[in-house]
Amino acid sequence: MARVASDEDEIDLGRILAQLWAGRFRIAGSTAAAAVLALVHLADTPPTFRAEALLQLEEKAAQALPAALSDIAGLEPRIAAEIEILRSHSVLAEAVAAHRLDLQALPVQAPVLGHAVASGRLPLPDSGILGAYDRGDGRILLDLLEVPSEWVDEWIRLTATGNGGFTLSLPDGRRLDGQVGEPLLWPEAGFGLRIVGLEAPAGRQFRLRRQDEIGAIEALRGRLSVSERGRGALILDVTLTGPDPVEAQAALAAVTDAYLRQNRGRSAAEAQSSLDFIEHQLPGAREAVARVEDRLEAYRQAQHTLAPDLESLSLLNEIRAAETELRELSGKEEDLARRFTPLHPAYQKLLAARARAEDRLAGLRQEAAGLPETQRGLFNLSRELDVARQVHLDLLNRAQELRVLTASTLGNARLLDAARARPAPVAPRRGRVLALALLLGALGGAGYVLGRNWLQAVILGPEDLDRLGLPVYATVLLAPQAVRQRGDRRPWPILALTDPDCVTLEGIRLLRAGLHFGREAARSRSVGFTSPSSGAGKSFLAANLAVVEAQAGQRVCLVDTDLRRGDLRRYFGMSRGTPGLSDYLSGSAAVDDLLRPGPVEDLMVLTAGRLPPHPSELLLRPAFAHLVAELDRRFDLVIFDMPPALAVTDAAVIGRTMGIMLAVLRHAITEREEVEVMIRQMQGAGVTLGGAVINGYRPCGRRGAYGYRYDDSYSYRSGQEA
């Protein structure tokens, strides 16, 4: 049992490939259908063009400004923020207004495959109602469209009438006539229109619309794409797509111009804000200088001294130099911190120099603390005055630089590459679409084939029946020449007579050999063929097996027990009214009067006879068991062609009298669940199925669990592949 479970869980790659090969026509059809749909899609998809522009963001608003001033002005750009600003409502609204992107004028296309018709790929008669649809020969240029608020986003239909004239169909049903180049006004309704260009034959129609501002902005935002080129490069790639390359280029130019204008205004506003702050600080800085000067003058008069001695002045200059060096080192540290980590050698060298400068400054201050009291007071006040004057001077310089920046028209962004549209469309990518469609079509077809087989769980080989405990006596190849069409009234061929070299008969001869050994342990010489449902080929196998056995010298009787259809007679050219089994069971005829000689010696045929109203009741009569016993006594082999087991109960009734009961299963059609139900149903009736025959097998060049395979050396005489 453990071995069986392992085999069931193992993926049988050969079986999967065989299923795919068997369903190759479905897969090919699915692939072809996907290719056709892709071609239709490509024919009906308008090309998409892309316009591109390149923006550079400056790291500083003005290179002449010192780092401290740029920090105050706050002008260092942030890429993410600039991208969002470029896509913001204010920038796009300005672009929409500048380029009139809220006005739309489009040709009317056919409701189905409109672009294919417009591009000329799909010819369409240019007459009558069809003449209104675009053929790619219509051009319109809309300069003005003012509509009432209730007509915003409503389409207005324009019909060209020839010689520059046109007719408008308004949303309220009113019709107006106009001329190219002349304003068409309706002041009472707030409507105004001016068409400055119209090239179209009479009858062509166009759609005009004034779009809501929000809708126009969202549509523009959906076509706009902004991304950074390289990490930290401060360069933005800006692209805009559209069906018209000229319109896409103009719209992108409008967007970049609006962004640059707002960027310059924003930079000037930020500089003005910083200037206001500094000018607010200047009076306080001047007052601080004046206060320190007054304190220094008062101290001099009180101490009766004019200036520090030479030692104090020298010490003061050294402290100034040390403080200046520290400020410079702090500025360098800010620059290095943006590029390196504190463990970098250059960063470590700067930290060491800063530590030395701090130690020297601390020593100088300690030395200044040892000066005489009078000189120490002058020293401290002079140093405090130097600091106040330096702060005041820095503020003055910064204020002057910000005044220059405020008056300038420069921002922190500039246009590297102006908007330009590519001449070739970027979509649809025909090769990629077609390849993807072929791939999806093939995968869809393969998925359908595998899924159908998995859902239906059809019988594909002997290994499927091994799990059910049903031995396979033979696998019979499909014989195309024996396939019957519905409504065909001609006699059905017996391959053992019409095509004795047919490879299909090899399976029937294998069945004959299996039955030879199987009948040795059977209680009688009778063999019954049934199936879960009709169409499995029971009558075909029974007729050909009977002929093969008779040709081998066996005395064979072939009995048709299907009292509901009785089609076995058609293999022997007998009419439906030929007396047979039903006549014997009803007691109206003796068995000797009903047996008919077959097409070969030693073969007798007993047809179903006249179809009775209640077949099951006839089969339940003791006469049927007597008939089986009598035929078993007279013949070496008795073959019974039985009704389907799941359709009616006749097979279970007949099966009790059979020596061997075989189930005929149609390859890739009979479902495993049907076989399971048939087995349970037969067991419930006290009938044991002795085995199965797989009929209509389509060889796929695979090797099954039994190593069963037909080689290319077996072929039909007609030249068809086996």
C-alpha positions in Angstrom: 0.0 0.0 0.0 2.9 2.4 0.8 4.3 1.7 -2.7 1.0 2.6 -4.4 0.7 5.8 -2.4 4.2 6.8 -3.5 3.5 6.1 -7.1 0.3 8.1 -7.0 2.1 11.1 -5.5 4.9 11.0 -8.0 4.6 13.3 -11.0 4.5 11.3 -14.2 6.2 13.7 -16.7 5.7 11.2 -19.5 2.0 11.1 -18.9 1.7 14.9 -18.8 3.6 15.1 -22.1 1.3 12.4 -23.6 -1.7 14.4 -22.5 -0.3 17.5 -24.1 0.5 15.6 -27.3 -3.0 14.2 -27.4 -4.4 17.7 -27.0 -2.0 19.3 -29.4 -4.8 20.4 -31.8 -6.6 22.2 -28.9 -3.3 23.8 -27.9 -2.6 24.8 -31.5 -6.1 26.2 -31.8 -5.8 28.2 -28.6 -2.5 29.6 -29.7 -3.9 30.5 -33.1 -6.9 32.2 -31.5 -4.7 34.1 -29.2 -2.5 35.2 -32.1 -5.6 36.4 -34.0 -6.9 38.3 -31.0 -3.4 39.9 -30.6 -3.4 41.0 -34.2 -6.9 42.4 -33.9 -5.8 44.2 -30.7 -2.7 45.6 -32.5 -4.7 46.7 -35.5 -7.2 48.5 -33.3 -4.7 50.1 -30.8 -3.6 53.6 -31.7 0.2 54.3 -31.4 1.5 56.0 -28.3 4.2 58.6 -28.6 6.5 59.9 -25.9 8.0 63.4 -25.4 11.0 63.7 -23.1 12.7 66.6 -21.2 15.6 66.8 -18.8 15.8 69.0 -15.7 18.7 69.7 -13.5 18.4 70.7 -9.8 21.2 72.9 -8.5 22.7 71.9 -5.2 22.9 75.6 -4.2 20.6 78.3 -5.4 23.6 80.6 -6.2 27.2 79.4 -6.2 28.4 82.8 -5.0 26.7 82.5 -1.7 28.5 81.1 1.3 27.4 77.8 2.8 26.0 79.5 5.9 23.8 81.8 3.8 22.4 78.8 1.8 21.6 77.1 5.1 19.6 80.1 6.2 17.8 80.5 2.9 16.9 76.7 2.9 17.5 76.3 -0.9 18.9 72.8 -1.0 16.5 70.7 -3.1 15.0 67.4 -2.1 14.4 65.1 -5.1 11.2 63.6 -3.8 9.8 67.0 -3.0 10.7 68.4 -6.4 9.1 65.4 -8.2 5.8 65.9 -6.2 5.9 69.7 -7.0 6.4 68.9 -10.7 3.3 66.7 -10.5 1.3 69.1 -8.3 -2.0 70.6 -9.0 -0.7 74.2 -9.2 2.0 73.3 -11.9 -0.3 71.1 -14.0 -3.2 73.6 -13.7 -0.9 76.3 -15.1 0.1 74.0 -17.9 -3.5 73.1 -18.7 -4.4 76.8 -18.9 -1.4 77.7 -21.0 -1.8 75.0 -23.6 -5.7 74.7 -23.4 -5.5 71.1 -22.5 -9.0 71.2 -21.2 -10.3 71.5 -24.8 -10.7 68.3 -26.8 -11.6 67.8 -30.5 -11.5 64.2 -31.7 -12.8 62.5 -34.9 -15.7 60.1 -34.4 -14.5 56.5 -34.9 -16.4 53.4 -35.7 -17.8 51.7 -32.5 -16.0 48.5 -33.3 -12.4 48.4 -34.5 -12.5 52.2 -34.9 -8.7 52.7 -35.1 -8.3 49.9 -37.6 -10.9 51.7 -39.8 -9.2 55.1 -39.3 -5.8 53.7 -40.1 -7.0 52.0 -43.3 -6.2 48.5 -42.1 -9.9 47.6 -42.2 -11.7 48.8 -45.3 -15.2 50.2 -44.7 -17.6 51.7 -47.2 -17.5 55.5 -47.2 -21.2 56.1 -47.7 -24.4 56.7 -45.7 -24.1 56.4 -42.0 -20.6 54.9 -42.3 -19.3 58.0 -43.9 -19.3 59.8 -40.6 -16.6 57.6 -39.2 -12.9 58.6 -39.3 -10.7 57.4 -42.1 -7.6 59.2 -41.1 -8.3 62.1 -43.5 -9.9 64.5 -41.0 -8.2 67.4 -39.2 -9.7 69.9 -36.9 -8.1 72.8 -34.9 -10.1 74.2 -32.0 -9.2 77.7 -30.7 -12.1 78.6 -28.4 -14.9 76.7 -26.7 -16.9 78.3 -23.9 -19.9 76.3 -22.6 -22.4 76.6 -19.8 -21.5 74.9 -16.6 -24.0 72.1 -17.2 -22.3 71.3 -20.5 -18.9 70.8 -19.0 -17.7 67.3 -19.8 -20.5 66.9 -22.3 -19.7 66.0 -25.9 -20.8 68.3 -28.8 -21.0 66.6 -32.2 -19.6 68.5 -35.2 -20.5 67.5 -38.8 -18.4 68.9 -41.7 -20.7 70.2 -44.5 -17.9 71.1 -47.0 -16.4 74.4 -48.1 -15.3 75.2 -44.5 -18.8 74.8 -43.1 -20.0 72.7 -40.3 -23.1 71.9 -38.2 -23.1 71.5 -34.4 -25.4 69.2 -32.4 -25.5 70.6 -28.9 -26.3 68.6 -25.7 -29.8 70.1 -25.5 -30.6 68.9 -29.0 -30.2 72.4 -30.7 -28.4 72.6 -34.0 -26.2 75.5 -35.0 -24.4 76.2 -38.3 -20.9 77.8 -38.4 -18.0 78.6 -40.6 -14.3 78.0 -40.1 -12.4 81.1 -38.8 -15.7 82.8 -37.7 -16.8 82.9 -34.0 -20.0 81.1 -33.4 -21.6 82.8 -30.4 -24.8 82.2 -28.3 -24.5 84.8 -25.6 -27.8 83.9 -23.9 -26.5 80.4 -23.1 -22.9 81.4 -22.5 -21.7 79.4 -25.5 -18.9 80.4 -27.8 -16.9 78.5 -30.4 -14.2 79.2 -32.9 -12.8 76.6 -35.3 -9.6 77.8 -37.0 -8.9 74.7 -39.1 -11.1 72.0 -40.5 -10.0 69.5 -43.2 -12.6 66.7 -43.8 -14.9 65.6 -46.5 -18.6 66.4 -46.1 -20.3 64.1 -43.7 -17.3 63.5 -41.4 -18.0 64.0 -37.7 -16.0 65.2 -34.8 -16.5 65.3 -31.0 -15.8 68.5 -29.1 -15.7 68.9 -25.3 -14.6 71.3 -22.7 -13.3 69.1 -19.9 -13.6 69.9 -16.2 -10.3 71.5 -14.9 -9.8 68.7 -12.3 -10.4 66.0 -14.9 -8.0 67.7 -17.3 -5.3 67.9 -14.6 -5.8 64.3 -13.6 -5.6 63.2 -17.3 -2.4 65.1 -17.7 -1.0 63.7 -14.5 -1.8 60.2 -15.7 0.3 60.8 -18.8 3.2 62.4 -17.0 6.1 60.5 -15.5 9.0 61.9 -13.5 12.0 60.0 -12.2 15.5 60.7 -11.0 18.4 59.8 -13.4 20.9 58.1 -11.2 21.1 58.3 -7.5 22.2 61.7 -6.2 22.7 63.1 -9.7 20.0 65.8 -9.1 18.7 65.3 -12.7 15.1 64.5 -13.5 13.7 62.6 -16.5 10.3 64.0 -17.4 8.2 62.2 -20.0 4.7 62.6 -21.3 2.8 60.2 -23.5 0.0 60.7 -26.0 -1.4 59.7 -29.3 -0.1 62.8 -31.1 3.6 63.5 -30.9 3.2 67.2 -31.6 0.6 67.6 -28.8 2.7 65.5 -26.4 5.7 67.7 -27.0 3.7 71.0 -26.6 2.0 69.7 -23.4 5.3 68.6 -21.9 6.9 72.0 -22.8 4.0 73.7 -21.0 4.5 71.6 -17.9 8.3 72.2 -17.7 7.8 76.0 -18.3 5.2 76.2 -15.6 7.5 74.3 -13.2 10.5 76.5 -13.9 8.4 79.7 -13.5 7.1 78.5 -10.1 10.6 77.4 -9.1 12.1 80.8 -9.8 9.2 82.5 -7.9 9.6 80.0 -5.0 13.4 80.7 -4.8 12.8 84.4 -4.8 10.2 84.1 -2.2 12.5 82.0 0.0 15.3 84.6 -0.4 12.9 87.4 0.4 11.9 85.6 3.6 15.5 85.2 4.6 16.2 88.8 3.8 13.3 90.0 6.0 14.7 87.9 8.9 18.2 89.3 8.5 17.0 92.9 8.2 15.0 92.3 11.4 18.2 91.2 13.1 20.4 94.1 11.9 19.2 96.8 14.3 19.9 94.5 17.2 23.4 93.8 15.9 24.1 97.5 15.6 22.9 98.2 19.1 25.1 95.4 20.4 28.2 96.9 18.8 27.3 100.4 20.2 26.8 98.9 23.7 30.2 97.2 23.7 31.9 100.3 22.4 30.4 102.4 25.2 31.5 99.9 27.8 35.0 99.8 26.4 35.3 103.6 26.3 33.9 103.8 29.9 36.5 101.3 31.1 39.4 103.1 29.4 38.4 106.4 31.1 38.0 104.7 34.4 41.4 102.9 34.2 43.1 105.9 32.5 44.4 103.8 29.7 43.8 104.0 25.9 44.7 100.5 24.6 46.1 97.1 25.7 49.8 96.7 25.8 51.7 94.8 23.1 51.5 91.5 25.0 47.8 91.7 25.3 47.4 92.7 21.6 49.5 89.8 20.5 47.6 87.4 22.6 44.3 88.8 21.3 45.4 88.4 17.7 46.5 84.8 18.3 43.0 84.0 19.9 41.3 85.6 16.8 43.4 83.4 14.5 42.7 80.3 16.5 38.9 81.0 16.4 39.0 81.7 12.7 40.8 78.4 12.1 38.2 76.5 14.2 35.4 78.1 12.1 37.1 77.0 8.9 37.7 73.5 10.2 34.0 73.3 11.2 33.0 74.2 7.7 35.3 71.6 6.2 33.9 69.0 8.6 30.3 69.7 7.3 31.6 69.1 3.8 33.4 65.9 4.7 30.5 64.6 6.7 28.3 64.6 3.5 30.9 62.5 1.7 32.7 60.3 4.2 32.1 58.5 7.5 34.0 59.6 10.6 36.3 56.6 10.2 37.7 57.8 6.9 41.3 58.9 7.0 40.6 62.4 5.7 37.9 62.8 8.3 40.2 61.6 11.1 42.9 64.0 9.9 40.5 66.9 10.1 39.3 65.8 13.6 42.9 65.7 14.8 43.6 69.3 13.4 40.5 70.5 15.1 41.5 69.0 18.4 44.9 70.7 18.2 43.3 74.1 17.4 40.9 73.7 20.4 43.8 72.8 22.7 45.8 75.9 21.4 42.7 78.1 21.9 42.2 76.8 25.4 45.9 77.5 26.2 45.6 81.0 24.9 42.5 81.7 26.9 44.3 80.4 30.0 47.2 82.6 29.3 44.8 85.6 28.9 43.5 84.8 32.4 46.9 85.4 33.8 47.2 89.0 32.5 47.0 92.0 35.0 43.5 92.9 35.9 43.5 96.2 33.9 44.9 94.5 30.8 42.6 91.5 31.2 39.5 93.9 31.3 40.7 95.7 28.2 41.4 92.3 26.5 38.0 90.9 27.2 36.1 94.0 26.1 38.2 94.4 22.9 37.5 90.7 22.1 33.7 91.2 22.7 33.7 94.2 20.4 35.4 92.2 17.7 32.8 89.5 17.9 29.9 92.0 17.8 31.4 93.8 14.8 32.0 90.5 13.0 28.3 89.4 13.5 27.1 92.8 12.3 29.4 92.6 9.2 28.2 89.1 8.4 24.6 90.2 8.6 25.2 93.1 6.3 27.0 90.9 3.7 24.2 88.4 3.8 21.5 91.0 3.5 23.2 92.4 0.4 23.6 88.9 -1.2 19.9 88.1 -0.5 18.9 91.4 -2.1 20.8 90.4 -5.2 19.2 86.9 -5.2 15.7 88.3 -4.7 16.1 90.7 -7.7 17.5 87.9 -9.9 15.3 85.5 -12.0 17.4 82.4 -11.2 16.0 79.3 -9.4 17.4 76.1 -8.2 16.3 74.2 -11.4 17.2 74.6 -15.0 16.2 73.0 -18.3 19.0 70.8 -19.7 17.0 69.3 -22.6 13.8 71.0 -23.9 10.7 68.9 -24.6 11.1 66.8 -27.7 8.9 63.9 -29.0 10.4 60.7 -30.4 9.4 60.2 -34.0 8.7 56.4 -33.5 5.8 55.3 -31.2 6.8 53.6 -27.9 3.6 51.5 -27.8 2.2 49.1 -28.7 5.3 46.9 -28.9 4.0 44.6 -31.6 6.6 41.9 -31.3 6.3 41.7 -27.6 2.5 41.7 -27.7 2.4 39.0 -30.3 5.0 36.9 -28.5 3.1 37.2 -25.2 -0.2 36.3 -26.9 1.3 33.2 -28.4 2.8 32.2 -25.1 -0.4 32.8 -23.2 -2.4 31.0 -25.9 -0.2 28.0 -25.7 -0.2 28.0 -21.9 -4.0 28.5 -21.9 -4.4 25.6 -24.3 -2.1 23.4 -22.3 -3.8 24.4 -19.1 -7.2 23.5 -20.6 -6.0 20.1 -21.8 -4.4 19.2 -18.5 -7.2 20.7 -16.4 -9.9 18.9 -18.5 -8.1 15.6 -18.0 -7.6 16.3 -14.3 -11.2 17.3 -13.7 -12.6 14.6 -15.8 -10.0 12.0 -14.6 -10.3 10.0 -17.8 -8.7 6.7 -18.5 -5.4 7.2 -20.3 -3.6 4.0 -19.7 -3.4 0.7 -17.8 -1.9 2.4 -14.8 -5.2 4.2 -14.2 -7.0 0.8 -13.8 -4.2 -0.7 -11.6 -5.3 1.6 -8.8 -8.9 0.2 -9.2 -7.7 -3.4 -9.1 -9.0 -4.0 -12.6 -6.5 -5.9 -14.9 -6.2 -4.8 -18.5 -6.6 -7.7 -21.0 -5.7 -5.6 -24.0 -5.2 -2.1 -25.4 -6.8 -1.7 -28.8 -5.6 1.2 -31.0 -8.1 3.6 -32.6 -9.1 2.6 -36.1 -10.1 5.8 -38.0 -11.7 3.8 -40.8 -14.0 2.1 -38.3 -15.3 5.4 -36.7 -19.0 5.8 -37.5 -20.6 9.1 -38.2 -24.1 9.8 -36.8 -26.8 9.2 -39.4 -24.6 6.8 -41.4 -26.9 4.1 -42.8 -24.2 1.9 -44.5 -23.3 -1.5 -43.0 -20.5 -1.2 -40.4 -17.2 -2.7 -41.4 -15.6 -5.6 -39.6 -11.9 -4.8 -39.7 -11.0 -8.5 -39.4 -12.5 -8.9 -42.9 -12.0 -5.5 -44.6 -8.5 -4.8 -43.3 -7.0 -7.9 -41.7 -3.5 -6.3 -41.5 -4.8 -3.3 -39.6 -2.7 -2.6 -36.4 -5.9 -2.3 -34.4 -6.4 -6.1 -34.8 -3.2 -6.7 -33.0 -4.9 -5.5 -29.8 -7.9 -7.8 -30.5 -5.6 -10.7 -31.1 -3.9 -9.9 -27.8 -7.4 -9.9 -26.2 -8.1 -13.3 -27.8 -4.9 -14.7 -26.2 -5.8 -13.3 -22.8 -9.3 -14.8 -23.0 -7.8 -18.1 -23.9 -6.1 -18.4 -20.5 -8.8 -16.6 -18.6 -11.5 -19.0 -19.7 -9.7 -22.0 -18.3 -10.8 -21.0 -14.7 -14.2 -19.7 -15.8 -17.4 -21.5 -15.1 -18.6 -21.3 -18.7 -17.4 -20.4 -22.1 -19.4 -17.2 -22.3 -17.7 -13.7 -22.4 -19.7 -10.5 -21.9 -18.7 -7.0 -23.0 -20.2 -4.0 -21.2 -19.1 -0.5 -20.5 -20.0 2.4 -18.2 -21.8 4.3 -20.9 -22.4 4.0 -24.6 -19.9 4.9 -27.3 -17.0 2.8 -25.8 -16.9 0.3 -28.8 -18.4 -2.9 -27.2 -20.1 -4.0 -30.5 -17.0 -3.3 -32.5 -14.8 -5.4 -30.2 -17.4 -8.2 -29.9 -17.9 -8.5 -33.7 -14.2 -8.4 -34.6 -13.2 -10.8 -31.7 -15.9 -13.2 -32.9 -14.5 -13.2 -36.5 -10.9 -13.6 -35.3 -11.9 -16.5 -33.1 -13.9 -18.2 -35.9 -11.0 -17.7 -38.3 -8.8 -19.5 -35.8 -11.1 -22.6 -36.0 -13.2 -21.9 -32.9 -17.0 -22.5 -33.0 -18.3 -19.0 -32.0 -21.7 -17.6 -31.3 -22.2 -13.8 -31.1 -25.3 -12.7 -29.2 -26.7 -9.2 -29.1 -28.3 -8.7 -25.6 -28.9 -5.0 -26.0 -32.7 -5.2 -26.3 -33.0 -1.4 -26.3 -30.9 -0.5 -29.3 -29.8 -3.8 -31.0 -27.2 -2.3 -33.3 -24.9 -5.4 -33.6 -26.9 -6.5 -36.6 -25.5 -3.6 -38.7 -22.1 -5.3 -38.8 -23.8 -8.2 -40.6 -26.2 -6.3 -42.9 -29.3 -7.5 -41.1 -32.5 -5.4 -40.8 -34.0 -4.3 -37.5 -36.9 -6.7 -37.8 -34.8 -9.8 -38.0 -36.0 -12.2 -35.3 -33.6 -12.7 -32.4 -33.1 -12.9 -28.7 -36.3 -11.1 -27.7 -38.3 -13.6 -29.8 -36.7 -16.5 -28.0 -37.2 -15.1 -24.5 -40.9 -14.3 -25.3 -41.3 -17.9 -26.4 -42.3 -17.2 -30.0 -39.3 -18.9 -31.6 -36.8 -21.6 -31.0 -33.1 -21.0 -30.8 -32.3 -23.0 -33.9 -34.7 -20.8 -35.9 -33.0 -17.6 -34.7 -29.3 -18.4 -35.2 -27.9 -16.8 -38.4 -24.6 -17.8 -40.1 -21.9 -15.2 -40.0 -19.6 -13.9 -42.7 -17.0 -16.6 -41.9 -17.3 -20.3 -41.2 -17.9 -21.5 -37.6 -19.6 -18.1 -36.7 -23.2 -17.9 -35.8 -25.0 -14.6 -34.9 -28.1 -14.1 -32.7 -29.4 -10.6 -33.1 -31.5 -8.7 -30.5 -34.7 -9.3 -32.5 -37.7 -7.0 -32.2 -37.1 -4.4 -29.4 -39.5 -5.2 -26.5 -41.2 -2.6 -24.3 -39.7 -4.1 -21.1 -36.3 -5.6 -21.8 -35.3 -6.2 -18.1 -38.3 -8.4 -17.5 -37.4 -10.6 -20.5 -33.8 -11.0 -19.3 -34.9 -12.0 -15.8 -36.9 -15.0 -17.2 -35.3 -18.4 -16.7 -35.2 -18.8 -20.5 -32.2 -16.5 -20.7 -30.1 -18.7 -18.3 -31.3 -21.8 -20.3 -30.2 -20.1 -23.5 -26.7 -19.4 -22.1 -26.3 -22.9 -21.0 -27.5 -24.3 -24.3 -25.1 -22.1 -26.3 -22.3 -22.9 -24.0 -22.9 -26.6 -24.7 -22.9 -26.1 -28.5 -20.0 -23.6 -29.1 -16.4 -23.2 -28.0 -17.0 -19.5 -27.3 -20.1 -17.4 -26.8 -19.7 -13.6 -26.9 -22.4 -11.4 -25.5 -22.7 -7.8 -26.6 -24.3 -6.1 -23.5 -26.0 -2.8 -22.8 -24.0 0.0 -20.8 -23.8 -0.9 -17.1 -24.7 2.6 -15.7 -27.5 3.4 -18.1 -29.7 0.4 -17.3 -29.7 -2.7 -15.0 -29.6 -5.2 -17.9 -25.9 -5.7 -17.7 -26.1 -6.6 -14.0 -28.8 -9.2 -14.8 -26.9 -10.7 -17.7 -23.6 -10.7 -15.8 -24.7 -13.3 -13.3 -24.7 -15.9 -16.1 -21.4 -15.0 -17.7 -18.2 -16.9 -17.4 -16.0 -13.7 -17.8 -17.3 -10.2 -17.7 -15.1 -7.5 -19.3 -15.5 -3.7 -19.2 -14.8 -1.8 -22.5 -13.4 1.6 -21.7 -12.8 4.4 -24.3 -9.3 5.9 -24.1 -9.3 9.6 -23.0 -13.1 9.6 -22.8 -14.3 7.2 -20.2 -13.9 8.8 -16.7 -12.3 6.9 -13.8 -15.3 7.8 -11.6 -17.6 6.0 -14.1 -15.4 2.9 -13.8 -15.5 3.1 -10.0 -19.3 3.4 -9.9 -19.6 0.6 -12.4 -17.5 -1.7 -10.3 -19.4 -0.9 -7.1 -22.7 -1.4 -8.9 -21.7 -4.8 -10.3 -20.4 -5.9 -7.0 -23.7 -4.9 -5.4 -25.5 -7.1 -7.9 -23.2 -10.0 -7.2 -21.2 -9.7 -10.5 -17.4 -9.5 -10.6 -15.7 -7.8 -13.5 -12.9 -10.0 -14.7 -10.9 -7.2 -16.4 -11.0 -4.4 -18.9 -10.2 -3.5 -22.5 -9.0 0.0 -23.3 -10.4 0.8 -26.7 -9.7 3.6 -29.2 -6.2 4.2 -27.8 -4.3 7.1 -29.5 -0.6 6.3 -29.4 1.5 9.3 -28.4 4.9 7.7 -28.5 5.1 7.4 -24.7 6.0 4.4 -22.5 3.4 3.5 -19.9 3.8 1.6 -16.7 3.8 -1.7 -18.6 6.3 -0.6 -21.3 3.5 -0.8 -23.9 4.3 1.1 -27.0 3.5 0.8 -30.7 6.5 1.6 -32.9 6.5 3.4 -36.3 6.9 0.0 -38.0 3.1 -0.6 -37.4 1.1 1.5 -39.9 -2.1 1.3 -41.9 -2.0 0.2 -45.4 -3.7 3.4 -46.5 -0.7 5.3 -45.4 -2.3 6.8 -42.3 -0.2 6.9 -39.2 -0.9 4.3 -36.6 
